[in-house]
Amino acid sequence: MEIAEFQKLIEAIYGARDRARGLPATHMWFGEEVGELTRALRRNRHDELEGEFADVLAWLTTMASMSGIDLEAAARKKYGTGCPRCHATPCACP
């Protein structure tokens, strides 16, 4: 699945609910999901990681949509030529 396709899917599933909740409250939910991912990483709970990474990606995608950001275009613009500073892949920054 492409990033743009995922963003459209998340918008279709949760868009109305997310807009009603608003960006500040949605950001709080995102923070909670990042915390759950952090706990899974810290505890080395590999069985939980896939779901937690997916949740963080979904909430991040929701906030991008709510902010009018095309996440795929933003990622391409910032990282499409490699490292944003040195433009190398892998990064050659000191």
C-alpha positions, 0 to 999 in steps of 0.5 A: 500500500502506498502512503497516499492510499493509506492516508485516504483509507484512514481518512475514510475510516476515521476522518469525520470522527477525527475532525469532530475531536479536533487536532489538539485532542487527536494529538493527545491520542497520538502521544498515547500511542507513541507511549504504547510503542515506547513501552513495547520497544522498551520491554522488547515485546516483538509480538506487540510492535507491529500493531503499535507501529501501525497505530502510530502511523495511523494517528500520524496520518490522521493529523496530517490529513487534518492539517491539509498535508499530503503525507506522501508528498511531504516525505518525498519533498523532504527525503526524496533526494536522501538526507535533507542536509547532505542529500546523500544516501546513506547520510554523509553528514559528519 
